[in-house]
Amino acid sequence: MRTSLAELLATKPVVLVDGATGTNYMERGLGPGDPPELWNIDHPDRVRGLHQDFVDAGADIILTNTFGCTTYRLKLHNNQHRVHELASAAARIAREVADSTDRPVAVAGSVGPLGELFEPMGLLTEADAIEAFTEQIIGLRDGGVDVIWIETMFSAEEARAAAQAAIDVGMPYTTTMSFDTAGRTMMGILPENLSGVFEGLSVQPLAMGANCGVGASDILLSILAMSGAEPDRVYISKGNCGVPHFQGTEIVYSGTTEVMAAYAALAINAGARIIGGCCGTSPAHLAAMRKSLDDATVGDRPTLEEIVATTGPLTNSAPNAESGNGRERSRGRRSAE
């Protein structure tokens, strides 16, 4: 059944977004280094199957298989000329799954980073970034997505460029950044300063927040910092399923269904209204999160100690948080108040 993100937010106190794409595709045959976007044409059944598994697990929003569907990413595989073809195909596949469901499910067009640095650190210009994102977003729009889902951003310049492209195409959008470097993005943005990234844009994001990065504990602190700074915004928490580690030659994530269920409940009280999983999050994890959200009751904002006791130790922030020295410890205290 077709819906929009705005309609979901108007009718539901908390919305569940889906889990991982790449790590689940690897279990379904995606080879190391292979671009998953090509599956939208080569293996649409596998793409459709994962969307259906997430919907069956209870997802209210499914993300298209287009995280790297830009000329900059696709040129690494000599497919830079296929942006519109692959993006629109991905959107149509997700649209078919959502429309065939007997409850409202929104389709979000995934837009990831370009993999290039902006000038003066790199060669990427604002105009070039907007052009690349616009091409991708037009394909997603033409395929039928409901909202543009800008995710895993690190720099203000790139997040703004993607947002401006969505605005130019006439699409509503959301944005999440990855706060995986001692509580900041790789380019130094703090979660409590996220809204300032979009200051001055003619259309603001429907929701903003954090995704990917490190484990559930760290992302919960990021959400606490955002919601503490500006409590009236709609926040997204789409955390990794624990922390990755090797088992032989395989990369696995440490998060269990129980941990992800606990994370989902804590995310509500931390201030998130859109909650999901990122890397390592399977349909089974998402089903546990669905039940947790349905059973959850509103409580107090979680403390740092409660987060760690429930979902495990901090990762990147752990040294400062445990020693009591530095910004991360003070950020944890402020956020938990």
C-alpha positions as CSV (number, residue, x, y, z in Angstrom):
1,M,0.0,0.0,0.0
2,R,1.5,3.3,-1.0
3,T,2.2,6.0,1.5
4,S,4.6,8.8,2.2
5,L,7.1,9.4,5.0
6,A,5.1,12.4,6.1
7,E,1.9,10.3,6.3
8,L,3.7,7.6,8.3
9,L,5.0,10.2,10.7
10,A,1.5,11.7,11.1
11,T,-0.1,8.4,11.9
12,K,2.6,6.5,13.8
13,P,4.6,7.5,16.9
14,V,7.6,5.5,15.8
15,V,8.4,4.2,12.3
16,L,10.6,1.2,11.5
17,V,13.0,1.5,8.6
18,D,14.7,-1.6,7.1
19,G,18.1,-3.1,7.8
20,A,21.4,-3.7,5.8
21,T,21.7,-4.0,2.1
22,G,25.3,-5.0,1.3
23,T,25.9,-7.5,4.1
24,N,22.6,-9.3,3.3
25,Y,23.4,-9.4,-0.4
26,M,26.8,-11.0,0.4
27,E,24.9,-13.8,2.0
28,R,22.9,-14.1,-1.2
29,G,25.9,-14.3,-3.5
30,L,27.3,-10.8,-4.0
31,G,31.0,-11.1,-4.5
32,P,33.7,-9.0,-2.7
33,G,34.0,-5.6,-4.4
34,D,31.0,-6.2,-6.7
35,P,28.7,-3.2,-7.1
36,P,25.2,-4.2,-5.7
37,E,23.5,-1.7,-7.9
38,L,24.1,-4.0,-10.9
39,W,21.7,-6.5,-9.3
40,N,18.8,-4.2,-10.0
41,I,19.1,-5.4,-13.6
42,D,21.1,-8.6,-13.3
43,H,19.3,-10.2,-10.3
44,P,16.1,-8.2,-9.6
45,D,14.6,-11.3,-7.9
46,R,17.3,-11.1,-5.2
47,V,16.8,-7.4,-4.7
48,R,13.0,-7.9,-4.5
49,G,13.5,-10.8,-2.1
50,L,15.4,-8.8,0.4
51,H,12.8,-6.0,0.3
52,Q,10.1,-8.5,0.8
53,D,11.9,-10.1,3.8
54,F,12.2,-6.7,5.4
55,V,8.6,-5.9,4.8
56,D,7.6,-9.3,6.2
57,A,9.7,-8.5,9.3
58,G,7.7,-5.3,9.8
59,A,9.5,-2.5,8.0
60,D,7.5,0.6,7.4
61,I,10.2,2.0,5.1
62,I,12.4,0.2,2.6
63,L,15.5,1.7,1.0
64,T,16.3,1.2,-2.6
65,N,19.5,-0.6,-3.7
66,T,21.2,2.6,-4.9
67,F,23.6,3.6,-2.2
68,G,26.5,4.0,-4.7
69,C,24.4,4.7,-7.8
70,T,26.3,7.8,-9.0
71,T,28.7,8.4,-11.8
72,Y,31.6,8.6,-9.3
73,R,30.9,5.2,-7.8
74,L,29.8,3.4,-10.9
75,K,32.8,4.6,-13.0
76,L,34.9,2.3,-10.8
77,H,33.2,-0.6,-12.6
78,N,32.8,1.1,-16.0
79,N,29.1,1.6,-15.6
80,Q,29.0,5.4,-15.1
81,H,26.6,5.7,-18.1
82,R,23.9,3.6,-16.3
83,V,23.0,5.9,-13.4
84,H,19.4,6.5,-14.5
85,E,18.8,3.0,-15.7
86,L,20.0,1.4,-12.4
87,A,18.4,4.0,-10.1
88,S,15.0,3.9,-11.8
89,A,15.1,0.0,-11.9
90,A,15.9,-0.1,-8.1
91,A,13.0,2.3,-7.3
92,R,10.5,0.2,-9.4
93,I,11.5,-3.0,-7.7
94,A,11.0,-1.5,-4.2
95,R,7.8,0.2,-5.4
96,E,6.4,-3.2,-6.5
97,V,7.0,-4.7,-3.1
98,A,5.6,-1.7,-1.2
99,D,2.5,-1.5,-3.4
100,S,1.7,-5.2,-3.1
101,T,1.7,-5.0,0.7
102,D,-1.6,-4.7,2.6
103,R,-0.3,-2.0,4.9
104,P,1.3,1.4,4.3
105,V,5.0,1.0,3.3
106,A,7.1,3.9,2.0
107,V,9.9,3.7,-0.5
108,A,13.0,5.8,0.2
109,G,15.7,6.4,-2.4
110,S,19.1,5.7,-0.9
111,V,21.7,8.3,-1.8
112,G,25.2,7.6,-0.4
113,P,28.4,9.6,-0.5
114,L,30.3,10.1,-3.8
115,G,33.6,8.8,-2.5
116,E,35.5,12.0,-3.3
117,L,36.8,14.8,-1.2
118,F,35.6,18.4,-1.8
119,E,38.1,21.1,-2.7
120,P,40.5,22.3,-1.4
121,M,41.2,18.9,0.1
122,G,40.2,17.2,-3.1
123,L,39.0,18.0,-6.6
124,L,35.2,17.7,-6.1
125,T,33.3,21.0,-6.5
126,E,29.8,21.8,-5.2
127,A,28.5,22.1,-8.7
128,D,29.9,18.7,-9.7
129,A,28.4,17.1,-6.6
130,I,25.0,18.6,-7.2
131,E,25.0,17.4,-10.8
132,A,25.9,13.9,-9.8
133,F,23.3,13.7,-7.1
134,T,20.7,15.2,-9.3
135,E,21.2,12.5,-12.0
136,Q,20.7,9.8,-9.4
137,I,17.7,11.5,-7.8
138,I,16.0,12.0,-11.1
139,G,16.3,8.2,-11.7
140,L,14.9,7.5,-8.3
141,R,12.0,9.9,-8.8
142,D,11.2,8.4,-12.2
143,G,11.1,5.0,-10.6
144,G,8.6,6.0,-8.0
145,V,10.3,6.6,-4.7
146,D,8.4,8.6,-2.0
147,V,11.4,10.3,-0.4
148,I,15.1,10.7,-0.9
149,W,17.2,9.1,1.8
150,I,20.6,10.8,2.0
151,E,22.8,8.6,4.2
152,T,26.2,7.9,5.7
153,M,27.4,11.4,5.0
154,F,30.6,12.8,6.5
155,S,31.0,16.4,5.3
156,A,28.6,19.4,5.5
157,E,29.5,20.2,1.8
158,E,28.4,16.8,0.5
159,A,25.2,16.6,2.7
160,R,24.2,20.0,1.5
161,A,24.9,19.2,-2.1
162,A,22.7,16.1,-1.9
163,A,20.0,18.0,-0.2
164,Q,20.1,20.8,-2.8
165,A,19.8,18.2,-5.5
166,A,16.7,16.7,-3.9
167,I,15.3,20.2,-3.6
168,D,16.0,21.0,-7.2
169,V,14.3,17.8,-8.4
170,G,11.3,18.6,-6.2
171,M,11.7,15.6,-3.8
172,P,11.3,15.6,0.0
173,Y,14.4,14.2,1.7
174,T,16.0,13.0,4.9
175,T,19.6,13.0,5.9
176,T,21.8,10.9,8.2
177,M,25.5,11.2,8.9
178,S,28.0,8.7,10.3
179,F,29.5,9.8,13.6
180,D,32.2,7.2,13.7
181,T,35.3,9.2,14.6
182,A,35.3,9.7,18.4
183,G,31.7,10.9,18.3
184,R,32.1,13.1,15.2
185,T,31.9,12.5,11.5
186,M,35.2,12.0,9.7
187,M,35.2,15.7,8.8
188,G,34.6,16.8,12.4
189,I,30.8,17.5,12.6
190,L,29.3,16.9,16.0
191,P,25.8,15.4,16.2
192,E,24.4,18.3,18.2
193,N,25.4,20.6,15.3
194,L,23.8,18.5,12.5
195,S,20.8,20.8,11.9
196,G,23.2,23.7,11.2
197,V,24.4,21.9,8.1
198,F,21.1,22.7,6.3
199,E,20.8,26.3,7.5
200,G,19.7,28.5,4.6
201,L,18.4,25.8,2.4
202,S,14.9,26.6,1.0
203,V,13.5,23.2,2.1
204,Q,14.6,21.5,5.3
205,P,14.9,17.7,5.7
206,L,11.8,15.8,6.9
207,A,14.0,14.0,9.4
208,M,17.7,13.8,10.2
209,G,19.9,11.7,12.3
210,A,22.7,9.1,12.4
211,N,23.4,5.8,10.6
212,C,26.2,3.2,10.2
213,G,29.3,4.3,12.1
214,V,30.0,2.0,15.0
215,G,27.8,0.0,17.3
216,A,24.4,0.6,18.9
217,S,25.8,2.3,22.1
218,D,27.7,5.0,20.2
219,I,24.8,5.9,17.9
220,L,22.4,6.2,20.8
221,L,24.7,8.8,22.3
222,S,24.7,10.7,19.0
223,I,20.8,10.7,19.0
224,L,20.8,11.9,22.6
225,A,23.1,14.8,21.7
226,M,20.9,15.8,18.7
227,S,17.6,15.5,20.6
228,G,19.0,17.3,23.6
229,A,20.1,20.2,21.4
230,E,16.9,20.5,19.4
231,P,14.1,18.2,20.8
232,D,11.4,19.2,18.4
233,R,12.9,17.7,15.2
234,V,12.3,14.2,13.8
235,Y,15.4,12.1,14.3
236,I,16.5,8.9,12.6
237,S,18.6,6.2,14.3
238,K,19.8,3.5,11.9
239,G,22.6,1.8,13.8
240,N,25.0,-1.1,12.8
241,C,24.2,-4.5,14.2
242,G,27.0,-4.4,16.8
243,V,30.7,-4.3,15.8
244,P,32.2,-6.2,12.8
245,H,34.9,-8.8,13.4
246,F,36.4,-11.7,11.5
247,Q,35.4,-15.3,11.9
248,G,38.0,-17.0,9.7
249,T,37.7,-15.1,6.4
250,E,34.1,-14.0,7.1
251,I,33.2,-10.6,8.5
252,V,30.3,-11.0,11.0
253,Y,28.6,-8.5,13.3
254,S,28.4,-8.9,17.0
255,G,24.8,-7.7,17.5
256,T,22.2,-10.4,18.5
257,T,18.5,-10.1,18.0
258,E,18.2,-9.4,21.7
259,V,20.8,-6.5,21.5
260,M,19.1,-4.9,18.5
261,A,15.7,-5.2,20.2
262,A,17.0,-3.5,23.3
263,Y,18.7,-0.8,21.1
264,A,15.4,-0.1,19.4
265,A,13.6,0.5,22.7
266,L,16.4,2.7,24.0
267,A,16.4,4.7,20.7
268,I,12.7,5.8,21.3
269,N,13.6,7.2,24.7
270,A,16.7,8.8,23.3
271,G,14.5,10.8,21.0
272,A,14.4,8.9,17.7
273,R,11.1,8.5,15.8
274,I,12.5,6.6,12.8
275,I,14.5,3.5,13.9
276,G,16.2,0.8,11.9
277,G,19.4,-1.1,11.4
278,C,22.4,-0.6,9.2
279,C,25.4,-2.9,8.4
280,G,24.8,-6.5,9.6
281,T,21.1,-6.1,10.3
282,S,19.2,-9.1,8.9
283,P,15.5,-9.5,8.6
284,A,15.6,-11.6,11.8
285,H,17.2,-8.7,13.6
286,L,14.5,-6.3,12.2
287,A,11.7,-8.6,13.3
288,A,13.0,-8.5,16.8
289,M,13.2,-4.7,16.6
290,R,9.6,-4.5,15.3
291,K,8.4,-6.5,18.3
292,S,10.4,-4.3,20.7
293,L,9.0,-1.1,19.2
294,D,5.4,-2.5,19.4
295,D,5.9,-3.5,23.0
296,A,7.8,-0.4,24.1
297,T,6.6,2.1,26.6
298,V,7.8,5.7,26.8
299,G,10.4,6.2,29.5
300,D,13.1,8.5,30.7
301,R,16.0,9.4,28.4
302,P,18.6,6.7,28.9
303,T,21.8,7.4,30.7
304,L,25.3,6.4,29.4
305,E,25.5,3.7,32.0
306,E,22.1,2.2,31.0
307,I,23.1,2.3,27.3
308,V,26.4,0.5,28.0
309,A,24.8,-2.1,30.3
310,T,22.0,-2.8,27.8
311,T,23.7,-2.7,24.4
312,G,27.4,-3.1,25.2
313,P,30.5,-0.9,25.5
314,L,31.2,2.1,23.5
315,T,33.6,1.7,20.6
316,N,35.3,4.8,19.2
317,S,34.3,6.8,22.3
318,A,35.4,4.2,24.8
319,P,38.8,5.5,25.9
320,N,37.6,9.0,26.7
321,A,34.3,7.9,28.1
322,E,35.8,5.4,30.5
323,S,38.6,7.7,31.7
324,G,36.5,10.7,32.3
325,N,38.9,12.9,30.2
326,G,38.0,14.8,27.1
327,R,35.0,15.8,25.2
328,E,33.3,12.4,24.8
329,R,32.9,11.9,28.5
330,S,31.3,15.3,28.9
331,R,29.1,14.8,25.9
332,G,27.9,11.5,27.3
333,R,26.9,13.2,30.6
334,R,25.1,16.1,28.9
335,S,23.2,13.8,26.5
336,A,22.1,11.6,29.4
337,E,20.6,14.4,31.4
